[in-house]
Structures are given as C-alpha cells and as structure tokens.
Amino acid sequence: MSFRPLHDRVVVRRIEAEQKTKGGIIIPDTAQEKPVEGEIVAAGPGARDEQGELRALDVKAGDRVLFGKWSGTEVKIDGEDLMIMKESDLLGVITGSPKAA
C-alpha cells in the first residue's frame, strides 16, 4: 500500500535514539524518551496561500528533521510505525553528516 499525505502534511519515520550513553551506560527502554529526530518518508504537494497559489514545502522525502516532542499523529502503515504532521510542526532540517562517536 502506498500513502500520499495531503496539503502541507509530511510522513516521518522516527530515528531511534542510542541505547547507551557516551560513557557506556545502557539506558533501559522505560527510561528512554521518544526520539525527536526523524526522516521524511513522504511529503504533500503544499498548502495554498491567500491568493490561492500553491506554496511548495521546504522539505522532501529523505530529509532528516527535528520535531517537537508532542508533534504529529502516530499511525501504522504496512506494519511500520510512522507519524503524520504538518510542516509547521517541524523545527528544522538536519544537514551534513552525523558526528562520529
């Protein structure tokens, strides 16, 4: 099944947080917070402005983004846990390669 978000909504896959601290301490699942970093899986065409013109989204599939802790709606599509949220719920796009530990 394929899913295409409407208007200015995006589908985000959470990127799982590290299970260990830098010092090597293992964090149990019950103490971990939900990650606030994800990857855009799909993006809608955009929203219409006051003049009725389509304003394209600033993000695209494959972008790594940060979002608020309570943002979006959790859904399950084809057995995968994803989130649907508006582009305005995104805090920013992560650019460059991740730092090596």
C-alpha positions as CSV (number, residue, x, y, z in Angstrom):
1,M,0.0,0.0,0.0
2,S,1.2,3.5,-0.7
3,F,0.3,6.6,1.2
4,R,0.4,10.2,0.0
5,P,-0.1,13.0,2.5
6,L,-2.4,15.9,1.6
7,H,-1.6,19.6,1.5
8,D,1.2,20.6,3.9
9,R,1.5,17.4,5.8
10,V,4.5,15.1,5.9
11,V,5.0,11.4,6.9
12,V,8.0,11.0,9.3
13,R,9.8,7.8,10.4
14,R,11.4,8.3,13.8
15,I,15.2,7.7,14.0
16,E,15.8,5.6,17.1
17,A,17.9,7.0,19.9
18,E,21.1,5.4,21.1
19,Q,20.7,2.7,23.7
20,K,24.0,3.7,25.5
21,T,25.4,6.9,26.9
22,K,28.9,8.0,25.7
23,G,30.3,6.5,28.9
24,G,28.9,3.1,28.1
25,I,25.9,3.0,30.4
26,I,23.0,1.2,28.9
27,I,19.7,3.1,29.2
28,P,16.6,0.8,29.8
29,D,13.6,1.2,27.5
30,T,11.4,2.5,30.3
31,A,13.8,5.4,30.9
32,Q,14.3,6.4,27.3
33,E,12.4,9.4,25.8
34,K,10.9,9.1,22.4
35,P,13.3,10.4,19.7
36,V,12.5,13.9,18.3
37,E,14.6,13.2,15.2
38,G,13.2,11.6,12.1
39,E,13.4,11.1,8.3
40,I,10.8,12.4,5.9
41,V,9.2,9.4,4.1
42,A,6.6,11.4,2.0
43,A,5.5,15.0,1.7
44,G,2.3,16.5,0.4
45,P,2.3,19.0,-2.5
46,G,2.0,22.1,-0.3
47,A,-0.6,24.5,1.0
48,R,-2.5,27.2,-0.8
49,D,-1.8,30.8,0.2
50,E,-4.3,33.7,0.5
51,Q,-4.1,34.2,-3.3
52,G,-4.9,30.6,-3.9
53,E,-1.4,29.7,-5.2
54,L,0.3,26.5,-4.2
55,R,3.2,27.1,-1.8
56,A,5.6,24.1,-2.1
57,L,7.0,22.5,1.1
58,D,10.6,23.3,2.2
59,V,11.2,19.6,2.9
60,K,11.3,16.5,0.7
61,A,11.5,12.7,1.2
62,G,14.8,11.7,2.6
63,D,15.4,14.9,4.7
64,R,16.4,14.4,8.4
65,V,14.3,16.7,10.6
66,L,13.8,17.6,14.2
67,F,10.2,17.9,15.5
68,G,8.5,18.7,18.8
69,K,8.1,16.1,21.5
70,W,4.3,16.1,21.2
71,S,4.0,16.8,17.5
72,G,2.1,14.8,15.0
73,T,-0.2,11.8,15.0
74,E,1.2,8.3,15.3
75,V,0.0,5.8,12.6
76,K,0.9,2.3,11.5
77,I,1.2,1.9,7.7
78,D,2.2,-1.6,6.3
79,G,3.2,-2.6,9.9
80,E,5.6,0.3,10.3
81,D,5.2,3.0,13.0
82,L,5.1,6.4,11.3
83,M,4.0,9.9,12.2
84,I,1.9,12.3,10.2
85,M,2.4,16.0,11.0
86,K,2.1,19.4,9.4
87,E,5.2,21.1,8.0
88,S,4.8,23.8,10.6
89,D,5.3,21.2,13.4
90,L,8.9,20.6,12.1
91,L,11.6,22.5,13.9
92,G,14.3,22.3,11.3
93,V,16.2,20.2,8.8
94,I,19.5,18.5,9.8
95,T,22.2,19.0,7.2
96,G,25.6,17.4,6.8
97,S,26.8,14.0,8.1
98,P,26.2,12.8,11.7
99,K,29.2,13.2,14.0
100,A,31.2,10.1,14.7
101,A,31.1,8.9,18.3
